[in-house]
């Protein structure tokens, strides 16, 4: 399984299916890619530059987003049908953060646990759904929006926001092990900035990877 991660600040991918970058204004953006089905796959590349996301949203909101749209619910369709999805992910993330570790040779101290956030989940679910429905893998949506714009659209007013994506992993344990084994993604998970987190997984047969994962981490203003 090829993995691509990046140091913070100025990395993106030359491949539309492999991306790892940090957008400006304190917005971290990292990606992990994996082959579906346990074999083959394309190699990752790096290069290019990143843009600056739109400013953080000043709106609040906990139940609806702009235009009156309801937040996407966590159900079988947005959790790949995996049992106890939220609890297992939150425990795995916070267990990882509770232990000092080396991320690609960089010592990362233990940090505070995160809280699950429904607005972040809605943004993650919409992006995973879009990737699965349209068979692509990128931090940039087909509508051109960045992850910071997707988070703002859900009504989450952020001061820091980061995203990890993955594709093809069969379980919470597999995707978390992959992220923690990749220096940039490990650093993202161990970052002391975020306070909230959510992860979505959407499955669609006939696509390149089958399952599409999105993790969002953020700190409110």
C-alpha positions in Angstrom: 0.0 0.0 0.0 1.6 3.3 -1.0 1.4 6.1 1.4 2.0 9.8 1.0 2.4 12.3 3.7 3.9 15.7 4.1 5.6 18.0 6.5 3.5 21.0 7.4 3.3 24.2 5.4 4.0 23.7 1.7 3.4 20.4 0.1 0.9 19.2 -2.4 0.6 16.3 -4.9 1.2 16.3 -8.6 -1.3 13.4 -8.8 -5.0 14.2 -8.4 -5.5 10.9 -6.6 -2.6 11.4 -4.1 -2.6 14.7 -2.2 -0.8 15.9 0.9 -0.6 19.6 1.7 -1.1 22.4 4.2 -3.3 25.3 3.2 -2.6 28.7 4.7 -4.3 30.4 7.6 -3.5 27.6 10.0 -5.2 24.9 8.0 -3.4 21.6 7.8 -4.1 19.2 4.9 -2.7 15.7 4.8 -3.5 12.6 2.8 -3.0 8.9 2.9 -3.8 6.6 0.0 -4.0 2.8 0.0 -4.8 0.2 -2.7 -8.1 -1.5 -2.5 -8.2 -5.2 -2.6 -4.7 -5.7 -1.3 -2.5 -5.3 -4.2 -1.2 -3.1 -7.1 -1.8 0.6 -7.2 0.0 3.7 -8.4 2.9 5.3 -6.8 2.6 8.6 -5.1 4.2 11.8 -6.3 4.8 15.2 -4.7 5.3 18.7 -6.0 3.4 21.8 -6.9 2.1 24.4 -4.5 -1.0 25.0 -2.4 -3.5 27.8 -2.3 -5.0 29.8 0.6 -8.5 28.7 1.8 -11.3 31.0 2.4 -11.4 32.7 5.8 -13.0 30.8 8.7 -16.7 31.0 8.9 -18.1 33.4 11.5 -21.4 31.5 11.7 -22.2 29.0 14.4 -24.9 26.4 14.2 -25.3 22.9 15.6 -28.2 21.4 13.8 -28.4 22.9 10.3 -26.0 24.4 7.8 -26.3 27.2 5.3 -29.6 27.1 3.3 -31.3 25.1 5.9 -29.6 21.8 5.0 -29.5 19.2 7.8 -26.2 17.8 9.0 -25.4 14.5 7.5 -26.2 11.7 10.0 -23.8 8.9 11.1 -25.5 5.7 9.9 -24.5 2.6 8.0 -24.0 4.5 4.7 -21.5 7.0 6.3 -19.7 4.5 8.4 -19.1 1.7 5.9 -21.5 -0.4 8.0 -18.8 -0.9 10.6 -20.1 -1.6 14.1 -19.7 1.0 16.9 -18.0 3.2 14.4 -17.8 6.5 16.3 -16.8 5.0 19.7 -14.1 2.7 18.1 -12.6 5.6 16.2 -12.7 8.1 19.0 -11.1 5.6 21.3 -8.4 4.7 18.8 -7.6 8.4 18.1 -7.5 9.3 21.8 -5.5 6.2 22.7 -3.0 7.3 20.1 -2.8 10.8 21.4 -2.4 9.6 25.0 1.0 8.1 24.2 4.2 10.0 23.2 5.4 8.7 19.9 7.9 9.3 17.1 6.3 10.5 13.8 8.9 9.9 11.1 11.7 10.7 13.6 10.0 13.7 15.1 9.2 13.2 18.8 5.6 14.0 19.5 4.4 14.3 23.1 1.2 13.0 24.5 -1.6 15.5 24.0 -5.2 16.0 25.2 -8.1 13.8 24.0 -10.4 15.1 21.3 -14.2 15.4 21.3 -16.4 14.0 18.4 -18.1 16.9 16.5 -21.2 16.4 14.4 -20.4 19.4 12.1 -17.0 17.9 11.3 -18.6 14.6 10.7 -21.1 16.1 8.3 -18.3 17.7 6.3 -16.3 14.5 6.3 -19.3 12.4 5.2 -20.1 14.7 2.4 -16.6 14.5 1.1 -16.3 10.7 1.4 -19.7 10.4 -0.3 -18.6 12.6 -3.2 -15.3 10.7 -3.6 -17.2 7.4 -3.6 -20.0 8.5 -5.9 -17.6 10.0 -8.5 -14.7 7.5 -8.1 -11.9 10.0 -7.3 -9.5 10.6 -4.4 -8.4 14.1 -3.6 -8.7 16.8 -0.9 -10.2 19.1 -3.5 -13.8 18.3 -4.2 -15.1 18.2 -7.8 -16.8 21.5 -7.1 -13.4 23.0 -6.4 -13.9 23.4 -2.6 -11.1 22.8 -0.1 -11.5 21.0 3.2 -11.6 24.4 5.0 -14.4 25.6 2.9 -16.3 22.3 3.5 -15.9 22.7 7.2 -17.0 26.3 7.2 -20.1 25.4 5.1 -21.3 23.1 7.9 -21.3 26.1 10.3 -18.1 25.2 12.2 -16.1 28.4 13.0 -12.5 27.2 13.0 -9.1 28.7 13.9 -7.2 25.5 12.8 -8.5 22.6 10.7 -6.8 19.6 9.2 -7.8 16.6 7.1 -6.5 13.1 6.5 -8.0 11.0 3.8 -7.6 7.3 3.0 -9.0 4.8 0.6 -9.3 1.0 0.5 -8.8 0.2 4.2 -11.2 -2.4 5.6 -11.5 -1.4 9.2 -10.9 1.3 11.8 -7.8 -0.5 13.0 -6.3 -0.8 9.5 -6.9 2.9 8.6 -5.6 4.1 12.0 -2.5 1.9 11.8 -1.8 3.3 8.3 -2.2 6.9 9.4 0.0 6.4 12.4 2.7 4.7 10.4 2.9 7.7 8.0 4.9 10.6 9.4 2.8 13.4 8.2 -0.5 11.8 9.2 0.8 10.7 12.5 1.9 14.3 13.2 -1.6 15.5 12.2 -3.2 13.1 14.7 -0.7 14.1 17.4 -1.0 17.8 16.8 -1.9 19.8 20.0 -4.0 22.3 18.1 -7.3 20.5 17.4 -10.0 20.0 20.0 -12.6 18.3 17.9 -12.5 15.4 15.4 -14.8 13.2 13.2 -14.2 10.5 10.7 -16.5 9.2 7.9 -16.3 6.1 5.7 -18.4 5.6 2.6 -18.4 2.4 0.6 -19.3 2.0 -3.1 -18.8 -1.1 -5.2 -17.3 -0.7 -8.7 -15.0 2.1 -7.6 -11.2 2.0 -7.6 -10.8 1.6 -3.8 -14.2 0.6 -2.6 -14.0 2.5 0.7 -13.3 6.2 1.1 -12.3 7.6 4.5 -12.1 11.3 5.6 -10.8 12.5 9.0 -11.3 16.1 10.0 -9.6 17.6 13.1 -10.3 21.2 14.1 -10.0 23.8 16.8 -12.9 26.3 17.2 -12.4 30.0 17.3 
